[in-house]
C-alpha cells in the first residue's frame, strides 16, 4: 500500500516525531527533579543517555531499509531529525560523563580516555559524529555535493559499531543487552551489504 | 462515682511532654505496624544489638531505602533493582549453615543457634563496591571468629570457603549462566579471624532483608563488596585457595584478595575514586577502604599489585 502524506501532513508528522524524541529526556529530567531515579541517579542518567544514543543511531539506520521495504520514500525526510537526535543524546551522554560523573576533573578524564579502551572507543565515536552533525543542513549537502556528502555520512556505520563496542566493553558481566544491540546492528548493516551485492551483480549482468 | 482530683494522678501516668508531642508519630507507627502484620512478607523483624563503637565509623549511614533497593545479588538478576523485586520469595526459615572441612568439630548451625552464639553487635561499616560506588551500612552480627572458634580449625586449614544458596526455584538468576553457581567466595584463615570480619544477620536494627543476603551473610569491609558472600549455606575450612565465582568468571579482572586499593585499577576502570551513594561529587578511595590500620599488617610483604 502506498502511503503518501501531503506536505502539510508531513510537517505535522515531523513536529510529532520531534516531540516523541524528546520523551526520554523529559522522563530523565522529571525523574531527576522528583528524585525518583533510584539510589544512584548519576549512573542512571548517564546509562540512560548512552542507551538512547544507541537507540537513535539504530533507528536512523533503520530508515533506509524501511523505505526500501515499504516503498514509503517520504520516510527519508525524517532521517535527518533522527540522526541529529542521536547526536544530541550523544552530546548529553558525554556531558553527563564530564560533568556529573567526573565533575570536570580533566586530569582523570584525560587518563580515562587514554587508558580505558571502552572510553577511548566511546570518545572516538563521538568525535566521528561531529562532522556528520556539522554537515546535516541542506546548504552543507549542496556545498559538499551529494556523492561526497553520502560518502562522509557512511561513517555512521563505523560509529554505530564503535557505540556497540563501547557498551559491550563497559558492562561488568551480563552482556545480554550489548549482544542484542550487536545483533540488531548486524541485521541493519547486513541487509545493506546484501542489497549492494545484489545491485553489483545486476549491473555486471548487463 | 469516683472523681479523681489532680493530685490523685500518679506521676507515672502522665505522658511525658516529648512523647505527647510525638503522639501522631505513635499512631503512624502503630498503623504501619498493623499493616506490616497484615502483610508479613514486608514485615521487618526487629533484631537487637549493642553498637560496637570501636569497630564503627561515625560517618552518616546511607539511607535504608538505598541500602535495600540498590543491590548486586546476581542470584536474582544482574540489575540493581532485581534483588528487591525478586528476592522476596526466598525462604529463609528454616536455614542452617554447615561448617565442615578441616575442623575438629564439624557442626551445622541453625540460624537460631547463630543468633545465640554471642551477643549481636551493631557495626557501622563502609562498603565499597568494585564498580566504583560505596555506602555506609549499620550491620548487626557477630564476628566470624566466634563461629570458627566453636568448630576449631585444624592446623592444615589455610583458607575458608563460603558457599551461597543456589536454588533455581526461588532464585531466578541462577537459571542464567552469568556466573558459575553456586556463588563461592573465600578468605585466608587469618583474614577470616580478623575481628572486623562479620557474619551479618541484620541491618538497621532489623533482620537482614532478603535482597541484602538473608538470613546470614559475610561482611569484609576492607575488601570489595563481592567478597562478602550472601545467603551462606556452607562454610568449609580448606588447605588450598578456593576458586571463587568471580575468579572463575574472569581471573584477569577479579583476584582472590580483592582488597580495596585505589592504586590497583580494575582493568577496565579506575578505582582511585568512588561515588558515595547520596553524594554528588566523587570521593577518593582509601587503601583497604579506610581500614588499613587494622588490616594492612595481614599483607606485610605481599605484592598487592600482583595479588590484587
Interface residues (C-beta under 8 A of the other chain):
Chain A: X38 X39 X40 X42 X43 X100 X101 X102 X103 X108 X111 X112 X115 X116 X117 X118 X169 X170 X172 X173 X174
Chain B: X65 X66 X69 X70 X74 X78 X80 X81 X131 X133 X176 X178 X179 X249 X250 X265 X268 X269 X270 X272 X273 X275 X277 X278 X280 X281 X282
